[in-house]
């Protein structure tokens, strides 16, 4: 084989190794395939009860989030009117929400809430109403002043984006306005294309509310 052909083959092999290495690095950096973790960001009143889905749960209910809790006292039929507010971005490590500074994600706290309200209005709740109030997720007094049956809140605790892949970890809760109880709690981490962040999250949240809570 001529010297020129050997050079071409060598460059091709090195290029392939480099690209494979970059892809592996990209996947490692966004944590593709990782599950959600419990870190106290101050979003929930208590992180007690949050647990991964059991094998039985997975067989009975497709698409559950990584961690979830449903109160045994929940009464989904009572939640006719549900408010959905802007998400927060509390985190234990500021580097974990660096993605919020990327142009297409600057409004993600608003966009995720918008997407959930649109998806849940009708199929999940009789009325899922998007409101613009900013409410501290642990301010029970302010929450109980809302003129609805429940409020759905979310916290983006992680969003890291690199080369088209985006890892997003979100905490969710449904609060019964009458009692102030967090009747549904969930944490889910998804790795998706940049334009499918909301879709990957909403599917998991829907699984908890529709498939688990309604059966309670």
C-alpha positions as CSV (number, residue, x, y, z in Angstrom):
1,X,0.0,0.0,0.0
2,X,1.3,3.4,-0.9
3,X,2.4,5.8,1.7
4,X,-0.4,8.2,0.9
5,X,-3.0,5.5,1.3
6,X,-1.5,4.6,4.7
7,X,-1.8,8.2,5.8
8,X,-5.4,8.4,4.8
9,X,-6.3,5.2,6.7
10,X,-4.4,6.4,9.8
11,X,-6.3,9.8,9.7
12,X,-9.6,8.0,9.3
13,X,-8.9,5.7,12.3
14,X,-7.8,8.6,14.5
15,X,-10.7,10.7,13.4
16,X,-13.1,7.8,14.3
17,X,-11.5,7.4,17.7
18,X,-11.6,11.1,18.4
19,X,-15.3,11.4,17.5
20,X,-16.2,8.3,19.6
21,X,-14.3,9.8,22.5
22,X,-16.0,13.1,22.1
23,X,-19.4,11.4,22.0
24,X,-18.6,9.5,25.1
25,X,-17.4,12.6,26.9
26,X,-20.6,14.4,25.9
27,X,-22.8,11.6,27.2
28,X,-20.8,11.4,30.4
29,X,-21.0,15.2,30.9
30,X,-24.8,15.3,30.6
31,X,-25.2,12.1,32.6
32,X,-27.2,10.2,29.9
33,X,-29.0,7.3,31.5
34,X,-28.7,8.6,35.1
35,X,-31.6,8.6,37.4
36,X,-32.8,11.4,39.6
37,X,-31.2,12.0,43.0
38,X,-32.7,13.3,46.3
39,X,-31.0,16.5,47.4
40,X,-32.8,18.9,49.7
41,X,-33.2,22.0,47.6
42,X,-35.9,23.3,49.9
43,X,-38.6,22.8,47.4
44,X,-40.5,20.1,49.3
45,X,-41.6,20.5,53.0
46,X,-40.2,17.0,53.5
47,X,-38.4,14.6,51.2
48,X,-39.8,11.7,53.2
49,X,-41.7,9.1,51.2
50,X,-40.0,9.7,47.9
51,X,-39.1,6.3,46.5
52,X,-38.2,4.7,43.2
53,X,-40.9,2.7,41.4
54,X,-41.1,-0.9,42.4
55,X,-41.2,-3.7,39.8
56,X,-44.9,-4.1,40.4
57,X,-45.5,-0.4,39.9
58,X,-43.5,-0.5,36.6
59,X,-45.6,-3.5,35.4
60,X,-48.9,-1.8,36.3
61,X,-48.0,1.8,35.2
62,X,-45.9,2.7,32.2
63,X,-43.6,5.7,32.3
64,X,-43.2,6.5,36.0
65,X,-40.7,9.2,37.1
66,X,-37.5,8.2,38.8
67,X,-38.9,9.0,42.3
68,X,-42.4,9.7,43.4
69,X,-44.8,9.8,46.3
70,X,-48.6,9.8,46.3
71,X,-50.5,10.6,49.6
72,X,-52.9,7.8,50.7
73,X,-55.3,10.6,51.5
74,X,-55.4,12.0,47.9
75,X,-58.8,12.6,46.3
76,X,-58.3,13.5,42.7
77,X,-62.0,14.0,42.1
78,X,-61.8,17.0,44.4
79,X,-59.3,18.9,42.2
80,X,-61.5,20.4,39.6
81,X,-59.6,23.7,39.3
82,X,-55.8,23.6,39.5
83,X,-53.4,26.5,39.2
84,X,-50.0,26.1,37.7
85,X,-47.3,28.7,38.5
86,X,-43.8,29.5,37.2
87,X,-41.2,27.0,38.1
88,X,-38.4,27.8,40.5
89,X,-34.7,27.0,40.0
90,X,-33.4,26.0,43.5
91,X,-30.4,23.8,43.5
92,X,-27.7,22.6,45.8
93,X,-25.0,23.4,43.2
94,X,-25.3,26.4,40.9
95,X,-23.3,24.6,38.2
96,X,-26.1,22.2,37.8
97,X,-28.4,24.8,36.3
98,X,-25.9,26.3,33.9
99,X,-28.2,25.4,31.0
100,X,-30.7,28.1,32.1
101,X,-28.2,30.6,30.8
102,X,-28.4,29.1,27.3
103,X,-30.5,31.2,25.0
104,X,-33.2,28.6,24.2
105,X,-33.6,27.7,27.8
106,X,-33.8,31.2,29.4
107,X,-37.6,31.0,29.7
108,X,-37.7,27.3,30.6
109,X,-39.2,28.0,34.1
110,X,-42.1,29.6,32.3
111,X,-42.2,27.3,29.3
112,X,-42.4,24.1,31.3
113,X,-45.4,25.4,33.3
114,X,-47.1,26.6,30.1
115,X,-46.6,23.2,28.5
116,X,-48.0,21.4,31.5
117,X,-51.0,23.7,31.8
118,X,-51.8,23.2,28.1
119,X,-51.4,19.4,28.4
120,X,-53.4,19.0,31.6
121,X,-56.3,21.3,30.9
122,X,-59.2,18.9,30.2
123,X,-57.5,15.5,30.1
124,X,-56.1,15.5,33.6
125,X,-58.0,18.3,35.5
126,X,-61.3,19.9,34.6
127,X,-59.5,23.2,34.6
128,X,-55.7,23.6,34.6
129,X,-55.1,27.3,34.7
130,X,-51.8,29.0,34.2
131,X,-51.2,32.0,36.6
132,X,-48.3,34.4,36.7
133,X,-47.9,34.7,40.4
134,X,-44.5,33.8,41.9
135,X,-45.1,31.8,45.1
136,X,-42.5,30.4,47.4
137,X,-43.0,26.6,47.2
138,X,-42.8,26.3,51.0
139,X,-45.1,29.3,51.8
140,X,-48.2,27.4,52.8
141,X,-50.0,30.5,53.9
142,X,-49.7,32.1,50.4
143,X,-50.6,28.8,48.7
144,X,-53.8,28.4,50.7
145,X,-54.9,31.9,49.7
146,X,-55.2,30.8,46.0
147,X,-58.7,30.4,44.7
148,X,-58.3,26.9,43.4
149,X,-58.6,23.3,44.6
150,X,-54.8,22.6,44.2
151,X,-51.7,24.1,42.8
152,X,-49.0,22.3,40.7
153,X,-45.5,23.6,41.3
154,X,-42.1,22.7,39.9
155,X,-38.4,23.3,40.5
156,X,-35.7,22.8,38.0
157,X,-32.8,21.6,40.1
158,X,-30.5,20.6,37.1
159,X,-30.2,21.5,33.5
160,X,-27.0,20.8,31.6
161,X,-26.8,21.0,27.9
162,X,-24.0,20.0,25.5
163,X,-23.9,19.4,21.8
164,X,-27.7,18.8,21.4
165,X,-28.2,16.6,24.5
166,X,-29.8,18.2,27.5
167,X,-30.1,16.6,31.0
168,X,-32.9,18.0,33.0
169,X,-33.9,17.1,36.6
170,X,-37.1,18.6,37.9
171,X,-39.0,18.3,41.2
172,X,-42.8,18.5,41.1
173,X,-45.5,18.7,43.7
174,X,-49.3,19.0,43.7
175,X,-50.5,20.8,46.8
176,X,-54.0,20.5,48.2
177,X,-55.0,24.1,48.9
178,X,-57.6,23.2,51.5
179,X,-55.2,21.2,53.7
180,X,-51.8,22.5,52.5
181,X,-50.6,18.9,52.1
182,X,-48.2,17.9,49.3
183,X,-50.4,15.1,48.0
184,X,-48.1,14.3,45.0
185,X,-44.3,14.6,44.9
186,X,-42.1,13.5,42.1
187,X,-38.5,13.9,40.8
188,X,-37.5,13.0,37.3
189,X,-34.3,13.3,35.3
190,X,-34.5,13.1,31.5
191,X,-31.8,13.3,28.8
192,X,-33.3,14.5,25.6
193,X,-32.7,16.5,22.5
194,X,-32.7,20.2,23.3
195,X,-36.1,20.7,21.7
196,X,-37.8,17.9,23.7
197,X,-37.1,18.9,27.2
198,X,-40.7,19.6,28.2
199,X,-42.0,16.5,26.5
200,X,-39.8,14.1,28.4
201,X,-40.8,15.7,31.7
202,X,-44.5,16.0,31.1
203,X,-44.9,12.3,30.1
204,X,-43.5,11.2,33.5
205,X,-45.6,13.6,35.5
206,X,-48.7,12.5,33.6
207,X,-48.0,8.9,34.5
208,X,-48.1,9.7,38.2
209,X,-51.2,11.8,38.2
210,X,-53.2,9.7,35.8
211,X,-52.1,6.2,36.4
212,X,-51.3,6.2,40.1
213,X,-53.2,9.1,41.8
214,X,-56.6,8.4,40.1
215,X,-56.4,4.8,41.2
216,X,-56.0,5.9,44.8
